Amino acid sequence: MKRKRMLSAGLTALLLLFFTAGSSLAQVLTVNGTVVDARTNTPLPGVNIVVQGTTVGTITDVNGKYSIRVENPSASLVFSYVGYVTQTIPVNNRSVIDVAMSEEMVALNELVVIGYGTQRRADLTGSIAVVDVPEVSKTATNDITKALQGQVAGVSIQSGGDPGAVPQILIRGIGSFNNNTPLYIVDGAVTPINDLPLASVESIQVLKDASAAAIYGSRAANGVIIITTKRGAAGKLNVTYDGYYGWQNITKRYDVCNREEYQMLVNEATRNAQVYDPTLQIMPANDPTSPYFVDDVDTDWQKEVFKTGNINQHNLGLSGGSENSTFNVNLNYFNQTPTVVGKGPSYKRYGVSINSDHKSGHFRFGESVHYTYVDQRFMTFLHDGTMLLYTVNAIPTLPVYDPTTIDGYSSASKVIHGSYTANVVGMNNLIDSKTDRYRFVGSMYGEYEFFEGLKYKLNLSFERTDWRDFWFKPVHDLGWFYVNNIAKMNDNRGYGQTGTLEQTLTFDKTIGKLKLTAMAGQSALNTDLLRTYGHAEGFSAPYFKVLTQGTSGISATSDEYHSRLLSYFGRLILNYDDKYLLTATMRRVVLHDSLRSTGGEISLPLPQRGKCIMNPS
């Protein structure tokens, strides 16, 4: 009887456990669905979906589909996507929830800088990308284009990673067999941007297709990057400081042989090869019976070559002004030291930016001035291949330093070591290779409004870069192919400058449901380039590194280039009832330079049409 009562109690417990588990499992709900754009009905990949108040979440796939487990049927799902309105939708015990997401009106009303003007994002018909400057500013780098890596669709950026290295940037792939560099414009001035401090930048727009870039003619065949620097705002004096200091190191190292392992493997290889060539002998540095046997050196070349570098930037900003006059000043310092032992690579920059804007009645005027000085040193190597490859392949039986040599660095002997080894530390310390660069970019504008909707604007800009490229190789003996008995020097200098005068007349008028914007302009550009190349040899130690101290091979050459570019351009933008859009652009270019004169070139892409998503009905 007792056993029956125990069996009955056990069965009751099992039934209770079963029903409790079944009740618990019944609460878990799997929700599936598709997320699309409310206007185009196209799937949205990468939409974030989170169960409200929890960390349970997922994202949509390339087809906009998702699946998520919800433990509480009365919970809500939060759908969020960059540039779209976030939605919170109750589950209400549903297993299928499809969502149509609408773009944020704030983003659509945002003004985007286009060629010679601005336009609402919602009215764009060409392909223009707006960069999130606060996001890219989080990147620790000296170069704006490096910070753009992975930030703009259709833009490919490749860089060697050396401090100060200029990345290669491709907008929508390779567009030419020659130069694929896009056109850079900073505050209306045509200029390189590799030395412009990122801390001075307010906005970046990338013009990617022919329609968007056609206003600049054939110079924009590879795309256009338009940069606007920070301007002042009315109010009290505002002083800001931002900076960072960081360390950089090559953390991943190759696992290579130590001295004993290296000597054992090399000797084994020699013995195996003697079967085919009996004349081969074990090298004295690896032979324990030789007086030249190395047993007191065990060099870890990766440890000797690589070191901790640092990167730091400091930026001081001042801004303010009155209702009619504002200013902004930025002072910048950037320094990046090498992660390898030696003179390079390193990059140091000092920069100052001054902007101001003023207005009086119908007249507005202002200026932008940017000046930078750069001291850049390069990593030096005396052979084909890479520094990393020779570092990994260097033999551990060779020390780094040797006070008995003419240069203080050891070298591998063909007779004793029998190894084709480069002393990477010696090469990067002995040879000087550096650039000093001074860059000025200035622009000033004046704008007059004749009456509401009709404005005339004159813009003058000037960019000049002066540089000195210096290279010096002293007398040295680093073994085998790395012997130099005559000290040599290259001293190359030059400048490049571009002056631009641009004037535009813009008419902006709304007639009923039709909004019309017409712009006509003229541009005159003058470019000068002068380069001199100096070479000398036969310097004596201690070296005084000027060309006149050379005793042989002294030479000097130069080249010069001048060009002028005269252009006429125009653009018409029509917007009917915030539904239908039409953009037409034309530019006519007349080119004159010192070598040739051509008749003319017309750039007239097909008009671009679109439908405005602000009012899709």
Secondary structure, 3 states (H helix, E strand, C coil): CHHHHHHHHHHHHHHHHHHHHHHHHHCCEEEEEEEEECCCCCECCCCEEEECCCCCEEECCCCCEEEEEECCCCCEEEEECCCECCEEEECCCCCECCEEECECHHHHHCEEEECCEEEEHHHCCCCEEECCHHHHCCCCCCCHHHHCCCCCCCEEEECCCCCCCCCEEEECCCCCCCCCCCEEEECCEECCCCCCCHHHEEEEEEECCHHHHHHHHHHHCCCEEEEEECCCCCEEEEEEEEEEEEEECCCCCCCCCCHHHHHHHHHHHHHHHHCCCCCCCCCHHHCCCCCCCCCCCCCCHHHHHECCEEEEEEEEEEEEECCCEEEEEEEEEEEECCCECCCCCEEEEEEEEEEEEEEECCEEEEEEEEEEEEEEECCCCCCCCCHHHHHHHCCCCCCCECCCCCCCECCCCCCCCCCCCCCHHHHHHHCEEEEEEEEEEEEEEEEEEEECCEEEEEEEEEEEEEEEEEEEECCEECCCCCEECCCEEEEEEEEEEEEEEEEEEEEEEEECCEEEEEEEEEEEEEEEEEEEEEEEECCCCCCCCCHHHCCEEEEEEEEEEEEEEEEEEEEEEEEECCCEEEEEEEEEEEEEECCCECCCEEECCCCEEEECCCCCC
